[in-house]
Amino acid sequence: MYATSTPFVLEFPGEDWTFGLTYGSGKYSYSYTDYNVATGSTSTKAQNINFSTAEVTGRYYIGNSFNIPFGYASYKISYPDWVYSGATYDIDYSITQLNYGIGNEWTYDWGGYYGIDWYQGGSKLSDTITVKLKSGTETTTTLAQATKTSTDVSAFAGIFVATFGFGF
């Protein structure tokens, strides 16, 4: 998610605690082969997926640089003009989750900042899906596939997430 949404991170440091905000958005594009049942033909389709990230974060420091990051996140994923078997849908999927992890952060005298979250995990709190038919003939199969496509996403997690920045 972070590789695509390239979020902006703003943190307010403290002695033992840091609190912050994270926000970003981006687009991922790919192509696939679609089979149209009505015509019996296949075609190659291009698909964009839009991602957005919004988080309220915190870190509790144990020792010098070792920390436990945590937060509340809202992730949105949209598939505009998603095509399956001749039916075109707009699919919007949103997830809220609690994040947690383990990491290190270092600051430098010249204002530099370097952080690594060795592990980031998440527990999904809720998810919402909206599937809207734009064109074509909807069948139970096309609707089921459109619904399944977006919910294939589970809680987001990561390893070795590096952050670079400046602090003043």
C-alpha positions as CSV (number, residue, x, y, z in Angstrom):
1,M,0.0,0.0,0.0
2,Y,2.8,2.5,1.0
3,A,4.7,1.8,-2.2
4,T,1.7,3.0,-4.3
5,S,0.3,5.7,-2.1
6,T,3.7,7.2,-1.1
7,P,2.3,8.9,2.0
8,F,3.5,12.1,3.6
9,V,4.3,11.5,7.3
10,L,4.1,14.3,9.9
11,E,5.2,13.3,13.4
12,F,5.3,15.4,16.6
13,P,8.2,13.9,18.7
14,G,8.2,13.7,22.5
15,E,10.5,12.1,25.1
16,D,8.9,8.7,25.2
17,W,6.0,9.2,22.8
18,T,5.6,10.4,19.2
19,F,2.2,11.1,17.6
20,G,1.6,11.8,13.9
21,L,-0.5,11.9,10.8
22,T,0.0,10.0,7.5
23,Y,-1.7,10.7,4.2
24,G,-1.1,9.6,0.6
25,S,-2.6,8.4,-2.6
26,G,-1.5,6.8,-5.8
27,K,-2.5,4.7,-8.8
28,Y,-1.5,1.2,-9.9
29,S,-2.1,0.0,-13.4
30,Y,-2.1,-3.5,-14.9
31,S,-3.7,-5.5,-17.8
32,Y,-5.6,-8.7,-17.9
33,T,-7.5,-11.0,-20.3
34,D,-11.3,-10.8,-20.1
35,Y,-13.7,-13.5,-21.5
36,N,-17.1,-12.2,-22.6
37,V,-19.7,-15.0,-22.2
38,A,-22.3,-13.2,-24.4
39,T,-19.9,-13.0,-27.4
40,G,-17.6,-15.9,-26.7
41,S,-14.5,-13.8,-27.2
42,T,-11.5,-12.7,-25.2
43,S,-9.9,-9.3,-25.0
44,T,-7.1,-7.6,-23.2
45,K,-8.2,-4.9,-20.7
46,A,-6.2,-2.3,-18.9
47,Q,-7.2,-1.6,-15.3
48,N,-6.3,1.2,-12.8
49,I,-6.5,0.8,-9.1
50,N,-6.5,3.9,-6.9
51,F,-5.2,3.7,-3.4
52,S,-5.4,6.2,-0.6
53,T,-3.9,6.1,2.9
54,A,-5.0,8.1,6.0
55,E,-3.6,7.3,9.5
56,V,-3.3,8.6,13.0
57,T,-0.1,7.2,14.4
58,G,1.8,6.9,17.6
59,R,5.1,5.4,18.8
60,Y,6.2,4.4,22.3
61,Y,10.0,4.4,22.7
62,I,11.6,1.7,24.8
63,G,15.3,2.7,25.2
64,N,17.2,4.9,22.8
65,S,15.7,4.2,19.3
66,F,13.7,1.0,19.7
67,N,9.9,1.7,19.5
68,I,6.5,0.2,19.2
69,P,4.4,1.9,16.4
70,F,0.6,1.8,16.6
71,G,-2.3,3.6,15.0
72,Y,-5.7,3.8,13.5
73,A,-5.8,3.7,9.7
74,S,-8.3,4.1,6.9
75,Y,-7.4,2.7,3.5
76,K,-9.5,3.2,0.3
77,I,-9.2,1.2,-2.9
78,S,-11.2,1.9,-6.0
79,Y,-11.4,0.1,-9.3
80,P,-12.9,2.5,-11.8
81,D,-14.4,0.9,-15.0
82,W,-13.6,-2.7,-13.9
83,V,-14.8,-5.1,-16.6
84,Y,-15.8,-8.7,-16.2
85,S,-17.6,-10.8,-18.9
86,G,-19.0,-7.7,-20.6
87,A,-20.3,-5.9,-17.5
88,T,-18.5,-2.7,-16.4
89,Y,-18.5,-1.7,-12.7
90,D,-17.1,1.0,-10.4
91,I,-15.9,-0.8,-7.3
92,D,-15.0,1.1,-4.1
93,Y,-13.6,-0.7,-1.1
94,S,-12.6,0.8,2.3
95,I,-10.9,-0.7,5.3
96,T,-10.3,0.6,8.8
97,Q,-7.8,-1.2,10.9
98,L,-5.6,-0.9,14.0
99,N,-1.9,-1.0,13.2
100,Y,1.0,-2.2,15.4
101,G,4.6,-3.1,14.9
102,I,8.2,-2.9,16.0
103,G,10.9,-0.5,14.8
104,N,13.9,1.7,15.3
105,E,14.3,5.4,14.6
106,W,17.5,7.6,14.6
107,T,17.8,11.3,14.5
108,Y,21.0,13.2,13.5
109,D,22.4,16.5,14.8
110,W,21.9,18.1,11.3
111,G,18.1,17.4,11.4
112,G,18.1,14.1,9.5
113,Y,15.8,11.3,10.4
114,Y,15.9,7.6,9.5
115,G,13.4,5.0,10.7
116,I,12.8,1.3,10.0
117,D,9.7,-0.5,11.0
118,W,10.9,-4.1,11.0
119,Y,7.4,-5.4,11.2
120,Q,4.0,-3.7,10.7
121,G,0.8,-5.7,11.2
122,G,-2.8,-4.8,11.3
123,S,-6.2,-6.0,12.6
124,K,-9.1,-5.2,10.4
125,L,-11.9,-3.4,12.3
126,S,-14.3,-2.9,9.4
127,D,-14.7,-2.9,5.7
128,T,-17.2,-1.5,3.3
129,I,-17.8,-2.3,-0.4
130,T,-19.8,-0.5,-3.0
131,V,-20.3,-2.1,-6.4
132,K,-22.1,0.0,-9.0
133,L,-23.0,-1.3,-12.5
134,K,-22.0,1.2,-15.2
135,S,-22.8,-0.7,-18.4
136,G,-23.5,-4.2,-19.7
137,T,-25.6,-6.9,-18.4
138,E,-25.3,-7.9,-14.8
139,T,-25.6,-11.5,-13.9
140,T,-25.1,-13.2,-10.5
141,T,-21.7,-14.3,-11.7
142,T,-20.5,-10.8,-12.7
143,L,-21.8,-9.3,-9.5
144,A,-20.2,-12.1,-7.4
145,Q,-16.8,-11.6,-9.1
146,A,-17.0,-7.8,-8.7
147,T,-17.7,-8.2,-5.0
148,K,-15.0,-10.8,-4.6
149,T,-12.3,-8.8,-6.4
150,S,-12.2,-6.0,-3.9
151,T,-12.6,-8.1,-0.8
152,D,-9.6,-10.2,-1.7
153,V,-7.7,-7.5,0.2
154,S,-7.1,-8.3,3.9
155,A,-5.5,-6.2,6.6
156,F,-2.4,-4.4,5.4
157,A,1.0,-5.4,6.8
158,G,4.6,-4.9,5.9
159,I,8.2,-5.7,6.8
160,F,11.3,-3.4,6.6
161,V,9.4,-0.2,6.0
162,A,12.0,2.6,5.8
163,T,11.3,6.3,6.4
164,F,13.7,9.2,5.6
165,G,13.1,12.8,6.5
166,F,14.1,15.9,8.3
167,G,13.1,17.2,11.8
168,F,13.5,20.6,13.2
